[in-house]
Amino acid sequence: MIIFASSYCKQKIMATITLKYDARSPLVKKTLDYILSVGFSEVKPPKTGLQEAFDDIENGRVTRIYTPKNWKGGKS
């Protein structure tokens, strides 16, 4: 899901468009690239804390996960 916001006019008229599409389609990718090149900007919705935690795990920034059963008072 991508949300586009346009402030193309001097009057600061803003519109938000939410799209659902097949990201594997080359025609859709070219169309979105064209829309972004015309002056629209891509606004991504903010991530929740849980999404950020999963991203940290996937990117290797978290090496140990503590649960209440294996937590030793902050000792590594």
C-alpha positions as CSV (number, residue, x, y, z in Angstrom):
1,M,0.0,0.0,0.0
2,I,1.3,3.4,-1.0
3,I,-0.2,6.7,-0.1
4,F,0.5,9.7,-2.4
5,A,0.2,13.3,-1.3
6,S,0.4,16.1,-3.8
7,S,1.2,19.7,-3.0
8,Y,1.6,20.6,-6.7
9,C,-0.6,23.7,-6.6
10,K,0.4,27.0,-5.0
11,Q,-2.7,26.9,-2.9
12,K,-1.4,23.8,-1.0
13,I,-4.3,21.6,-2.0
14,M,-3.5,18.2,-0.6
15,A,-5.1,14.9,-1.7
16,T,-4.4,11.5,-0.4
17,I,-4.8,8.5,-2.6
18,T,-4.4,4.9,-1.4
19,L,-3.6,2.2,-4.0
20,K,-3.6,-1.5,-3.9
21,Y,-1.7,-3.1,-6.7
22,D,0.4,-6.1,-7.9
23,A,4.0,-4.9,-7.2
24,R,5.4,-7.5,-9.7
25,S,3.7,-5.9,-12.7
26,P,6.2,-3.9,-14.8
27,L,3.4,-1.7,-16.1
28,V,2.3,-0.8,-12.6
29,K,5.9,0.0,-11.7
30,K,6.3,2.3,-14.7
31,T,3.0,4.0,-14.0
32,L,4.0,4.7,-10.3
33,D,7.4,6.0,-11.4
34,Y,5.7,8.4,-13.8
35,I,3.2,9.6,-11.1
36,L,6.1,10.2,-8.7
37,S,8.1,12.1,-11.4
38,V,5.1,14.5,-12.1
39,G,5.3,16.0,-8.6
40,F,3.6,13.6,-6.3
41,S,5.4,12.4,-3.2
42,E,5.2,9.0,-1.5
43,V,4.2,9.0,2.1
44,K,4.6,5.8,4.0
45,P,2.4,5.1,7.0
46,P,4.3,5.2,10.3
47,K,5.5,1.8,11.6
48,T,4.3,0.4,14.9
49,G,6.7,-0.6,17.6
50,L,6.1,-4.3,16.8
51,Q,6.9,-3.7,13.1
52,E,10.1,-1.9,14.1
53,A,11.1,-4.8,16.4
54,F,10.6,-7.4,13.6
55,D,12.7,-5.2,11.2
56,D,15.4,-5.1,13.8
57,I,15.4,-8.9,14.1
58,E,15.4,-9.3,10.3
59,N,18.3,-6.8,9.8
60,G,20.4,-8.4,12.5
61,R,20.4,-5.5,15.0
62,V,19.0,-7.8,17.7
63,T,21.1,-10.8,18.6
64,R,19.4,-11.9,21.8
65,I,15.7,-12.0,22.7
66,Y,14.8,-12.1,26.3
67,T,11.6,-13.5,27.7
68,P,10.5,-13.3,31.3
69,K,11.8,-16.9,31.8
70,N,15.3,-16.4,30.6
71,W,15.9,-12.7,31.6
72,K,18.6,-12.4,34.3
73,G,18.1,-8.9,35.5
74,G,19.9,-7.2,32.6
75,K,23.1,-9.3,32.8
76,S,24.4,-10.4,29.4
